[in-house]
Each structure stands twice: as C-alpha cells, then as structure tokens.
Amino acid sequence: MTLWKDLKFGLPHLNDITHIAIVTDKKWMRTYAEAISNVISAEIKAFELSQIETAREWLKNT
C-alpha cells in the first residue's frame, strides 16, 4: 500500500525529484532501488534501517 502511495505522488513529480533515499530492512527493496535507478533520472540510493541518519545526511548534502 505504501509503495502505491509513493508511486501516486512520485510519478507526477518525476522530473522534480533529483535524489531518492530508500531506507528498508528488505533486501528486495534495495535490489529494486538499484534496478529502478537505471530507468529514472533521479539518483537513488538504498540504505539499511540502521543507516537512516546516513540516508538523511546524504539527502541533505545533495
């Protein structure tokens, strides 16, 4: 459900978003992030749950 909400928001704003941080404990979501990064222009980086602060810093500094 959350993924659908994210897509509904993100698709109309696809060209406005330059960086996406995905924070998850699911390996398949990190793999998905790597795959989708080849399709859209935004830079996507996946982080484990324990790296949430690193993800926030990465977004702040981009």
mmCIF file of the N, C-alpha and C atoms, coordinates in Angstrom:
data_MODEL
# 
_entry.id   MODEL 
# 
loop_
_atom_site.group_PDB 
_atom_site.id 
_atom_site.type_symbol 
_atom_site.label_atom_id 
_atom_site.label_alt_id 
_atom_site.label_comp_id 
_atom_site.label_asym_id 
_atom_site.label_entity_id 
_atom_site.label_seq_id 
_atom_site.pdbx_PDB_ins_code 
_atom_site.Cartn_x 
_atom_site.Cartn_y 
_atom_site.Cartn_z 
_atom_site.occupancy 
_atom_site.B_iso_or_equiv 
_atom_site.pdbx_formal_charge 
_atom_site.auth_seq_id 
_atom_site.auth_comp_id 
_atom_site.auth_asym_id 
_atom_site.auth_atom_id 
_atom_site.pdbx_PDB_model_num 
ATOM 1   N N  . MET A 1 1  ? 0.816  -1.198 0.000   1.00 0.00 ? 1  MET A N  1 
ATOM 2   C CA . MET A 1 1  ? 0.000  0.000  0.000   1.00 0.00 ? 1  MET A CA 1 
ATOM 3   C C  . MET A 1 1  ? 0.860  1.263  0.000   1.00 0.00 ? 1  MET A C  1 
ATOM 4   N N  . THR A 1 2  ? 1.903  1.261  0.821   1.00 0.00 ? 2  THR A N  1 
ATOM 5   C CA . THR A 1 2  ? 2.761  2.441  0.883   1.00 0.00 ? 2  THR A CA 1 
ATOM 6   C C  . THR A 1 2  ? 3.470  2.675  -0.440  1.00 0.00 ? 2  THR A C  1 
ATOM 7   N N  . LEU A 1 3  ? 3.921  1.605  -1.068  1.00 0.00 ? 3  LEU A N  1 
ATOM 8   C CA . LEU A 1 3  ? 4.581  1.740  -2.359  1.00 0.00 ? 3  LEU A CA 1 
ATOM 9   C C  . LEU A 1 3  ? 3.642  2.389  -3.373  1.00 0.00 ? 3  LEU A C  1 
ATOM 10  N N  . TRP A 1 4  ? 2.381  1.999  -3.373  1.00 0.00 ? 4  TRP A N  1 
ATOM 11  C CA . TRP A 1 4  ? 1.402  2.580  -4.285  1.00 0.00 ? 4  TRP A CA 1 
ATOM 12  C C  . TRP A 1 4  ? 1.230  4.075  -4.011  1.00 0.00 ? 4  TRP A C  1 
ATOM 13  N N  . LYS A 1 5  ? 1.153  4.454  -2.734  1.00 0.00 ? 5  LYS A N  1 
ATOM 14  C CA . LYS A 1 5  ? 1.021  5.876  -2.390  1.00 0.00 ? 5  LYS A CA 1 
ATOM 15  C C  . LYS A 1 5  ? 2.253  6.651  -2.851  1.00 0.00 ? 5  LYS A C  1 
ATOM 16  N N  . ASP A 1 6  ? 3.422  6.059  -2.669  1.00 0.00 ? 6  ASP A N  1 
ATOM 17  C CA . ASP A 1 6  ? 4.646  6.707  -3.126  1.00 0.00 ? 6  ASP A CA 1 
ATOM 18  C C  . ASP A 1 6  ? 4.642  6.904  -4.633  1.00 0.00 ? 6  ASP A C  1 
ATOM 19  N N  . LEU A 1 7  ? 4.208  5.887  -5.357  1.00 0.00 ? 7  LEU A N  1 
ATOM 20  C CA . LEU A 1 7  ? 4.140  5.997  -6.816  1.00 0.00 ? 7  LEU A CA 1 
ATOM 21  C C  . LEU A 1 7  ? 3.128  7.042  -7.257  1.00 0.00 ? 7  LEU A C  1 
ATOM 22  N N  . LYS A 1 8  ? 1.976  7.071  -6.609  1.00 0.00 ? 8  LYS A N  1 
ATOM 23  C CA . LYS A 1 8  ? 0.953  8.055  -6.966  1.00 0.00 ? 8  LYS A CA 1 
ATOM 24  C C  . LYS A 1 8  ? 1.470  9.475  -6.782  1.00 0.00 ? 8  LYS A C  1 
ATOM 25  N N  . PHE A 1 9  ? 2.262  9.692  -5.740  1.00 0.00 ? 9  PHE A N  1 
ATOM 26  C CA . PHE A 1 9  ? 2.843  11.010 -5.535  1.00 0.00 ? 9  PHE A CA 1 
ATOM 27  C C  . PHE A 1 9  ? 4.007  11.243 -6.487  1.00 0.00 ? 9  PHE A C  1 
ATOM 28  N N  . GLY A 1 10 ? 4.881  10.267 -6.596  1.00 0.00 ? 10 GLY A N  1 
ATOM 29  C CA . GLY A 1 10 ? 6.125  10.441 -7.315  1.00 0.00 ? 10 GLY A CA 1 
ATOM 30  C C  . GLY A 1 10 ? 6.012  10.559 -8.818  1.00 0.00 ? 10 GLY A C  1 
ATOM 31  N N  . LEU A 1 11 ? 5.140  9.817  -9.420  1.00 0.00 ? 11 LEU A N  1 
ATOM 32  C CA . LEU A 1 11 ? 5.062  9.825  -10.885 1.00 0.00 ? 11 LEU A CA 1 
ATOM 33  C C  . LEU A 1 11 ? 4.759  11.207 -11.462 1.00 0.00 ? 11 LEU A C  1 
ATOM 34  N N  . PRO A 1 12 ? 3.785  11.944 -10.935 1.00 0.00 ? 12 PRO A N  1 
ATOM 35  C CA . PRO A 1 12 ? 3.551  13.282 -11.487 1.00 0.00 ? 12 PRO A CA 1 
ATOM 36  C C  . PRO A 1 12 ? 4.714  14.253 -11.237 1.00 0.00 ? 12 PRO A C  1 
ATOM 37  N N  . HIS A 1 13 ? 5.551  13.958 -10.251 1.00 0.00 ? 13 HIS A N  1 
ATOM 38  C CA . HIS A 1 13 ? 6.666  14.830 -9.893  1.00 0.00 ? 13 HIS A CA 1 
ATOM 39  C C  . HIS A 1 13 ? 8.011  14.245 -10.300 1.00 0.00 ? 13 HIS A C  1 
ATOM 40  N N  . LEU A 1 14 ? 7.989  13.296 -11.190 1.00 0.00 ? 14 LEU A N  1 
ATOM 41  C CA . LEU A 1 14 ? 9.197  12.559 -11.557 1.00 0.00 ? 14 LEU A CA 1 
ATOM 42  C C  . LEU A 1 14 ? 10.352 13.475 -11.943 1.00 0.00 ? 14 LEU A C  1 
ATOM 43  N N  . ASN A 1 15 ? 10.080 14.528 -12.674 1.00 0.00 ? 15 ASN A N  1 
ATOM 44  C CA . ASN A 1 15 ? 11.147 15.423 -13.118 1.00 0.00 ? 15 ASN A CA 1 
ATOM 45  C C  . ASN A 1 15 ? 11.556 16.427 -12.045 1.00 0.00 ? 15 ASN A C  1 
ATOM 46  N N  . ASP A 1 16 ? 10.782 16.525 -10.968 1.00 0.00 ? 16 ASP A N  1 
ATOM 47  C CA . ASP A 1 16 ? 11.099 17.451 -9.880  1.00 0.00 ? 16 ASP A CA 1 
ATOM 48  C C  . ASP A 1 16 ? 11.998 16.820 -8.825  1.00 0.00 ? 16 ASP A C  1 
ATOM 49  N N  . ILE A 1 17 ? 12.047 15.518 -8.781  1.00 0.00 ? 17 ILE A N  1 
ATOM 50  C CA . ILE A 1 17 ? 12.797 14.802 -7.753  1.00 0.00 ? 17 ILE A CA 1 
ATOM 51  C C  . ILE A 1 17 ? 14.168 14.446 -8.303  1.00 0.00 ? 17 ILE A C  1 
ATOM 52  N N  . THR A 1 18 ? 15.215 14.849 -7.580  1.00 0.00 ? 18 THR A N  1 
ATOM 53  C CA . THR A 1 18 ? 16.574 14.586 -8.068  1.00 0.00 ? 18 THR A CA 1 
ATOM 54  C C  . THR A 1 18 ? 17.273 13.475 -7.295  1.00 0.00 ? 18 THR A C  1 
ATOM 55  N N  . HIS A 1 19 ? 16.862 13.232 -6.043  1.00 0.00 ? 19 HIS A N  1 
ATOM 56  C CA . HIS A 1 19 ? 17.501 12.222 -5.216  1.00 0.00 ? 19 HIS A CA 1 
ATOM 57  C C  . HIS A 1 19 ? 16.448 11.486 -4.394  1.00 0.00 ? 19 HIS A C  1 
ATOM 58  N N  . ILE A 1 20 ? 16.626 10.187 -4.280  1.00 0.00 ? 20 ILE A N  1 
ATOM 59  C CA . ILE A 1 20 ? 15.698 9.353  -3.514  1.00 0.00 ? 20 ILE A CA 1 
ATOM 60  C C  . ILE A 1 20 ? 16.517 8.451  -2.609  1.00 0.00 ? 20 ILE A C  1 
ATOM 61  N N  . ALA A 1 21 ? 16.196 8.483  -1.321  1.00 0.00 ? 21 ALA A N  1 
ATOM 62  C CA . ALA A 1 21 ? 16.825 7.565  -0.366  1.00 0.00 ? 21 ALA A CA 1 
ATOM 63  C C  . ALA A 1 21 ? 15.775 6.543  0.044   1.00 0.00 ? 21 ALA A C  1 
ATOM 64  N N  . ILE A 1 22 ? 16.095 5.287  -0.137  1.00 0.00 ? 22 ILE A N  1 
ATOM 65  C CA . ILE A 1 22 ? 15.197 4.213  0.282   1.00 0.00 ? 22 ILE A CA 1 
ATOM 66  C C  . ILE A 1 22 ? 15.830 3.549  1.502   1.00 0.00 ? 22 ILE A C  1 
ATOM 67  N N  . VAL A 1 23 ? 15.110 3.596  2.618   1.00 0.00 ? 23 VAL A N  1 
ATOM 68  C CA . VAL A 1 23 ? 15.596 3.007  3.865   1.00 0.00 ? 23 VAL A CA 1 
ATOM 69  C C  . VAL A 1 23 ? 14.691 1.830  4.194   1.00 0.00 ? 23 VAL A C  1 
ATOM 70  N N  . THR A 1 24 ? 15.282 0.640  4.221   1.00 0.00 ? 24 THR A N  1 
ATOM 71  C CA . THR A 1 24 ? 14.477 -0.559 4.406   1.00 0.00 ? 24 THR A CA 1 
ATOM 72  C C  . THR A 1 24 ? 15.310 -1.703 4.961   1.00 0.00 ? 24 THR A C  1 
ATOM 73  N N  . ASP A 1 25 ? 14.637 -2.637 5.576   1.00 0.00 ? 25 ASP A N  1 
ATOM 74  C CA . ASP A 1 25 ? 15.313 -3.856 6.008   1.00 0.00 ? 25 ASP A CA 1 
ATOM 75  C C  . ASP A 1 25 ? 15.076 -4.990 5.016   1.00 0.00 ? 25 ASP A C  1 
ATOM 76  N N  . LYS A 1 26 ? 14.398 -4.692 3.930   1.00 0.00 ? 26 LYS A N  1 
ATOM 77  C CA . LYS A 1 26 ? 14.072 -5.693 2.909   1.00 0.00 ? 26 LYS A CA 1 
ATOM 78  C C  . LYS A 1 26 ? 15.097 -5.660 1.780   1.00 0.00 ? 26 LYS A C  1 
ATOM 79  N N  . LYS A 1 27 ? 15.777 -6.772 1.590   1.00 0.00 ? 27 LYS A N  1 
ATOM 80  C CA . LYS A 1 27 ? 16.780 -6.879 0.527   1.00 0.00 ? 27 LYS A CA 1 
ATOM 81  C C  . LYS A 1 27 ? 16.166 -6.636 -0.848  1.00 0.00 ? 27 LYS A C  1 
ATOM 82  N N  . TRP A 1 28 ? 14.951 -7.144 -1.074  1.00 0.00 ? 28 TRP A N  1 
ATOM 83  C CA . TRP A 1 28 ? 14.335 -6.998 -2.389  1.00 0.00 ? 28 TRP A CA 1 
ATOM 84  C C  . TRP A 1 28 ? 14.075 -5.530 -2.711  1.00 0.00 ? 28 TRP A C  1 
ATOM 85  N N  . MET A 1 29 ? 13.812 -4.699 -1.696  1.00 0.00 ? 29 MET A N  1 
ATOM 86  C CA . MET A 1 29 ? 13.589 -3.271 -1.942  1.00 0.00 ? 29 MET A CA 1 
ATOM 87  C C  . MET A 1 29 ? 14.893 -2.577 -2.325  1.00 0.00 ? 29 MET A C  1 
ATOM 88  N N  . ARG A 1 30 ? 15.993 -2.997 -1.722  1.00 0.00 ? 30 ARG A N  1 
ATOM 89  C CA . ARG A 1 30 ? 17.286 -2.419 -2.094  1.00 0.00 ? 30 ARG A CA 1 
ATOM 90  C C  . ARG A 1 30 ? 17.649 -2.831 -3.528  1.00 0.00 ? 30 ARG A C  1 
ATOM 91  N N  . THR A 1 31 ? 17.347 -4.068 -3.880  1.00 0.00 ? 31 THR A N  1 
ATOM 92  C CA . THR A 1 31 ? 17.584 -4.538 -5.246  1.00 0.00 ? 31 THR A CA 1 
ATOM 93  C C  . THR A 1 31 ? 16.701 -3.769 -6.226  1.00 0.00 ? 31 THR A C  1 
ATOM 94  N N  . TYR A 1 32 ? 15.441 -3.555 -5.849  1.00 0.00 ? 32 TYR A N  1 
ATOM 95  C CA . TYR A 1 32 ? 14.503 -2.776 -6.670  1.00 0.00 ? 32 TYR A CA 1 
ATOM 96  C C  . TYR A 1 32 ? 15.042 -1.361 -6.881  1.00 0.00 ? 32 TYR A C  1 
ATOM 97  N N  . ALA A 1 33 ? 15.573 -0.763 -5.830  1.00 0.00 ? 33 ALA A N  1 
ATOM 98  C CA . ALA A 1 33 ? 16.112 0.593  -5.935  1.00 0.00 ? 33 ALA A CA 1 
ATOM 99  C C  . ALA A 1 33 ? 17.245 0.646  -6.945  1.00 0.00 ? 33 ALA A C  1 
ATOM 100 N N  . GLU A 1 34 ? 18.118 -0.332 -6.913  1.00 0.00 ? 34 GLU A N  1 
ATOM 101 C CA . GLU A 1 34 ? 19.220 -0.377 -7.869  1.00 0.00 ? 34 GLU A CA 1 
ATOM 102 C C  . GLU A 1 34 ? 18.693 -0.527 -9.293  1.00 0.00 ? 34 GLU A C  1 
ATOM 103 N N  . ALA A 1 35 ? 17.691 -1.361 -9.475  1.00 0.00 ? 35 ALA A N  1 
ATOM 104 C CA . ALA A 1 35 ? 17.137 -1.589 -10.813 1.00 0.00 ? 35 ALA A CA 1 
ATOM 105 C C  . ALA A 1 35 ? 16.422 -0.355 -11.343 1.00 0.00 ? 35 ALA A C  1 
ATOM 106 N N  . ILE A 1 36 ? 15.620 0.279  -10.511 1.00 0.00 ? 36 ILE A N  1 
ATOM 107 C CA . ILE A 1 36 ? 14.826 1.426  -10.966 1.00 0.00 ? 36 ILE A CA 1 
ATOM 108 C C  . ILE A 1 36 ? 15.713 2.646  -11.226 1.00 0.00 ? 36 ILE A C  1 
ATOM 109 N N  . SER A 1 37 ? 16.889 2.679  -10.601 1.00 0.00 ? 37 SER A N  1 
ATOM 110 C CA . SER A 1 37 ? 17.781 3.821  -10.816 1.00 0.00 ? 37 SER A CA 1 
ATOM 111 C C  . SER A 1 37 ? 18.250 3.904  -12.259 1.00 0.00 ? 37 SER A C  1 
ATOM 112 N N  . ASN A 1 38 ? 18.155 2.804  -12.997 1.00 0.00 ? 38 ASN A N  1 
ATOM 113 C CA . ASN A 1 38 ? 18.515 2.816  -14.414 1.00 0.00 ? 38 ASN A CA 1 
ATOM 114 C C  . ASN A 1 38 ? 17.398 3.336  -15.301 1.00 0.00 ? 38 ASN A C  1 
ATOM 115 N N  . VAL A 1 39 ? 16.212 3.523  -14.718 1.00 0.00 ? 39 VAL A N  1 
ATOM 116 C CA . VAL A 1 39 ? 15.043 3.908  -15.501 1.00 0.00 ? 39 VAL A CA 1 
ATOM 117 C C  . VAL A 1 39 ? 14.676 5.378  -15.321 1.00 0.00 ? 39 VAL A C  1 
ATOM 118 N N  . ILE A 1 40 ? 14.929 5.927  -14.153 1.00 0.00 ? 40 ILE A N  1 
ATOM 119 C CA . ILE A 1 40 ? 14.544 7.313  -13.901 1.00 0.00 ? 40 ILE A CA 1 
ATOM 120 C C  . ILE A 1 40 ? 15.787 8.179  -13.723 1.00 0.00 ? 40 ILE A C  1 
ATOM 121 N N  . SER A 1 41 ? 15.607 9.464  -13.845 1.00 0.00 ? 41 SER A N  1 
ATOM 122 C CA . SER A 1 41 ? 16.754 10.370 -13.809 1.00 0.00 ? 41 SER A CA 1 
ATOM 123 C C  . SER A 1 41 ? 17.223 10.688 -12.394 1.00 0.00 ? 41 SER A C  1 
ATOM 124 N N  . ALA A 1 42 ? 16.411 10.462 -11.393 1.00 0.00 ? 42 ALA A N  1 
ATOM 125 C CA . ALA A 1 42 ? 16.814 10.747 -10.015 1.00 0.00 ? 42 ALA A CA 1 
ATOM 126 C C  . ALA A 1 42 ? 17.879 9.756  -9.564  1.00 0.00 ? 42 ALA A C  1 
ATOM 127 N N  . GLU A 1 43 ? 18.798 10.242 -8.748  1.00 0.00 ? 43 GLU A N  1 
ATOM 128 C CA . GLU A 1 43 ? 19.791 9.349  -8.164  1.00 0.00 ? 43 GLU A CA 1 
ATOM 129 C C  . GLU A 1 43 ? 19.141 8.636  -6.977  1.00 0.00 ? 43 GLU A C  1 
ATOM 130 N N  . ILE A 1 44 ? 19.198 7.324  -6.994  1.00 0.00 ? 44 ILE A N  1 
ATOM 131 C CA . ILE A 1 44 ? 18.565 6.523  -5.944  1.00 0.00 ? 44 ILE A CA 1 
ATOM 132 C C  . ILE A 1 44 ? 19.646 5.782  -5.182  1.00 0.00 ? 44 ILE A C  1 
ATOM 133 N N  . LYS A 1 45 ? 19.541 5.834  -3.869  1.00 0.00 ? 45 LYS A N  1 
ATOM 134 C CA . LYS A 1 45 ? 20.489 5.125  -3.033  1.00 0.00 ? 45 LYS A CA 1 
ATOM 135 C C  . LYS A 1 45 ? 19.700 4.382  -1.967  1.00 0.00 ? 45 LYS A C  1 
ATOM 136 N N  . ALA A 1 46 ? 20.043 3.131  -1.749  1.00 0.00 ? 46 ALA A N  1 
ATOM 137 C CA . ALA A 1 46 ? 19.353 2.302  -0.762  1.00 0.00 ? 46 ALA A CA 1 
ATOM 138 C C  . ALA A 1 46 ? 20.192 2.200  0.503   1.00 0.00 ? 46 ALA A C  1 
ATOM 139 N N  . PHE A 1 47 ? 19.505 2.240  1.637   1.00 0.00 ? 47 PHE A N  1 
ATOM 140 C CA . PHE A 1 47 ? 20.151 2.165  2.939   1.00 0.00 ? 47 PHE A CA 1 
ATOM 141 C C  . PHE A 1 47 ? 19.434 1.139  3.799   1.00 0.00 ? 47 PHE A C  1 
ATOM 142 N N  . GLU A 1 48 ? 20.175 0.512  4.695   1.00 0.00 ? 48 GLU A N  1 
ATOM 143 C CA . GLU A 1 48 ? 19.559 -0.379 5.672   1.00 0.00 ? 48 GLU A CA 1 
ATOM 144 C C  . GLU A 1 48 ? 18.943 0.472  6.780   1.00 0.00 ? 48 GLU A C  1 
ATOM 145 N N  . LEU A 1 49 ? 18.038 -0.120 7.555   1.00 0.00 ? 49 LEU A N  1 
ATOM 146 C CA . LEU A 1 49 ? 17.370 0.622  8.628   1.00 0.00 ? 49 LEU A CA 1 
ATOM 147 C C  . LEU A 1 49 ? 18.365 1.271  9.577   1.00 0.00 ? 49 LEU A C  1 
ATOM 148 N N  . SER A 1 50 ? 19.437 0.591  9.857   1.00 0.00 ? 50 SER A N  1 
ATOM 149 C CA . SER A 1 50 ? 20.430 1.121  10.790  1.00 0.00 ? 50 SER A CA 1 
ATOM 150 C C  . SER A 1 50 ? 21.168 2.339  10.224  1.00 0.00 ? 50 SER A C  1 
ATOM 151 N N  . GLN A 1 51 ? 20.982 2.623  8.941   1.00 0.00 ? 51 GLN A N  1 
ATOM 152 C CA . GLN A 1 51 ? 21.671 3.731  8.283   1.00 0.00 ? 51 GLN A CA 1 
ATOM 153 C C  . GLN A 1 51 ? 20.765 4.925  8.024   1.00 0.00 ? 51 GLN A C  1 
ATOM 154 N N  . ILE A 1 52 ? 19.678 5.030  8.757   1.00 0.00 ? 52 ILE A N  1 
ATOM 155 C CA . ILE A 1 52 ? 18.707 6.090  8.463   1.00 0.00 ? 52 ILE A CA 1 
ATOM 156 C C  . ILE A 1 52 ? 19.323 7.490  8.583   1.00 0.00 ? 52 ILE A C  1 
ATOM 157 N N  . GLU A 1 53 ? 20.178 7.698  9.561   1.00 0.00 ? 53 GLU A N  1 
ATOM 158 C CA . GLU A 1 53 ? 20.809 9.012  9.701   1.00 0.00 ? 53 GLU A CA 1 
ATOM 159 C C  . GLU A 1 53 ? 21.763 9.289  8.540   1.00 0.00 ? 53 GLU A C  1 
ATOM 160 N N  . THR A 1 54 ? 22.436 8.266  8.070   1.00 0.00 ? 54 THR A N  1 
ATOM 161 C CA . THR A 1 54 ? 23.309 8.405  6.905   1.00 0.00 ? 54 THR A CA 1 
ATOM 162 C C  . THR A 1 54 ? 22.484 8.778  5.681   1.00 0.00 ? 54 THR A C  1 
ATOM 163 N N  . ALA A 1 55 ? 21.328 8.169  5.538   1.00 0.00 ? 55 ALA A N  1 
ATOM 164 C CA . ALA A 1 55 ? 20.432 8.482  4.418   1.00 0.00 ? 55 ALA A CA 1 
ATOM 165 C C  . ALA A 1 55 ? 19.971 9.938  4.492   1.00 0.00 ? 55 ALA A C  1 
ATOM 166 N N  . ARG A 1 56 ? 19.611 10.372 5.665   1.00 0.00 ? 56 ARG A N  1 
ATOM 167 C CA . ARG A 1 56 ? 19.175 11.772 5.833   1.00 0.00 ? 56 ARG A CA 1 
ATOM 168 C C  . ARG A 1 56 ? 20.300 12.732 5.488   1.00 0.00 ? 56 ARG A C  1 
ATOM 169 N N  . GLU A 1 57 ? 21.506 12.442 5.946   1.00 0.00 ? 57 GLU A N  1 
ATOM 170 C CA . GLU A 1 57 ? 22.658 13.286 5.639   1.00 0.00 ? 57 GLU A CA 1 
ATOM 171 C C  . GLU A 1 57 ? 22.938 13.309 4.148   1.00 0.00 ? 57 GLU A C  1 
ATOM 172 N N  . TRP A 1 58 ? 22.834 12.144 3.505   1.00 0.00 ? 58 TRP A N  1 
ATOM 173 C CA . TRP A 1 58 ? 23.057 12.069 2.065   1.00 0.00 ? 58 TRP A CA 1 
ATOM 174 C C  . TRP A 1 58 ? 22.057 12.964 1.319   1.00 0.00 ? 58 TRP A C  1 
ATOM 175 N N  . LEU A 1 59 ? 20.804 12.919 1.728   1.00 0.00 ? 59 LEU A N  1 
ATOM 176 C CA . LEU A 1 59 ? 19.792 13.758 1.086   1.00 0.00 ? 59 LEU A CA 1 
ATOM 177 C C  . LEU A 1 59 ? 20.061 15.247 1.340   1.00 0.00 ? 59 LEU A C  1 
ATOM 178 N N  . LYS A 1 60 ? 20.437 15.575 2.566   1.00 0.00 ? 60 LYS A N  1 
ATOM 179 C CA . LYS A 1 60 ? 20.712 16.975 2.909   1.00 0.00 ? 60 LYS A CA 1 
ATOM 180 C C  . LYS A 1 60 ? 21.868 17.541 2.112   1.00 0.00 ? 60 LYS A C  1 
ATOM 181 N N  . ASN A 1 61 ? 22.864 16.717 1.842   1.00 0.00 ? 61 ASN A N  1 
ATOM 182 C CA . ASN A 1 61 ? 24.091 17.191 1.195   1.00 0.00 ? 61 ASN A CA 1 
ATOM 183 C C  . ASN A 1 61 ? 24.077 17.050 -0.319  1.00 0.00 ? 61 ASN A C  1 
ATOM 184 N N  . THR A 1 62 ? 22.960 16.693 -0.887  1.00 0.00 ? 62 THR A N  1 
ATOM 185 C CA . THR A 1 62 ? 22.895 16.554 -2.348  1.00 0.00 ? 62 THR A CA 1 
ATOM 186 C C  . THR A 1 62 ? 22.161 17.714 -2.961  1.00 0.00 ? 62 THR A C  1 
# 
